[in-house]
Amino acid sequence: MTTIIDHEAEQVRRANATERQPVVFVHGLWLLPSSWDRWAMVFEEAGYTALTPGWPDDPETVNEAKMKPEAFAHKTIGQVVDHFDEIIQGLERKPALIGHSFGGLLAQILAGRGRAAATVAIDPAPFRGVLPLPLSSLKSAWPVIGNPANRNRAIPLTFDQFRFAFANAVSEEEAKQLYATFAVPASGVPLFQAAAANLNPWTEAKVDTENPARGPLLIISGEMDNTVPWAIADASFKLQQRNKAVTEIVKIPNRGHALTIDSGWREVANTALAFVKRFV
């Protein structure tokens, strides 16, 4: 049974009709597809067709998401990857993939399936084989993984939790604006899956780093990211270097986990766009 909703199907039809190179944006936990709206405009202006699908059952707006948090519960990494995979298979051209946080992990899983013409993973969540676990990363995830019952829940972040996990590199005023504009509840399951990935050989948080059809990959790391610090991004990069395709990593100075949505988002978008332009 398909999980694709009408406006996602329309994005696929539009991409095929334009015959432009498609770029699929993949959001992570605590955000919605609308977090990519400005990025989509940049890529459209550069001649690409942007698709911004949601995770299955994503509410359309932040206000709706806050009123119906249960919509996010129970979503696993495997379910979300398969949802995006179905969307991609409807495209007539292999897309570039751009993902942030858990979206960066999902994008790498999809690339490992041979679904990407090029991939940009921004502050990507770790996968099986990534061993570093910095204290700041543990603290960022603790509002969820600190209570085993949260696995089956949708968990919102308080402002203070969001400030630490996402908005530590911006002003207090901007952090409050980002929290009000973008923050929504998130499924607890993916965080538990990622936390146990190195203990579970059958984990869904697993990336085929050696598939020759993976395509070029860029990992972008925010220098001040508490949620996915450099140690995690660099460990992911070193595992991905097993692939024969181009594999690169860039550190963006003075940026936290909110680097895709904060006031400096354009710098990150331009970095991703330049990489995609080189290959597609």
Secondary structure, DSSP 8 states (H G I E B T S, - for coil): -----HHHHHHHHHHHHHTS-EEEEE--TT--GGGGHHHHHHHHHTT-EEE---STT--SSHHHHHH-GGGGTT--HHHHHHHHHHHHHT-SS--EEEEETHHHHHHHHHHHTT--SEEEEES----TT-----HHHHHHHHHHHTSGGGGGSEE---HHHHHHHT-TTS-HHHHHHHHHHH---EESHHHHHHHTGGG-TT-SS---TT-TTS--EEEEEETT-SSS-HHHHHHHHHHHTTSSS-EEEEEETT--TTTTTSTTHHHHHHHHHHHHHHH-
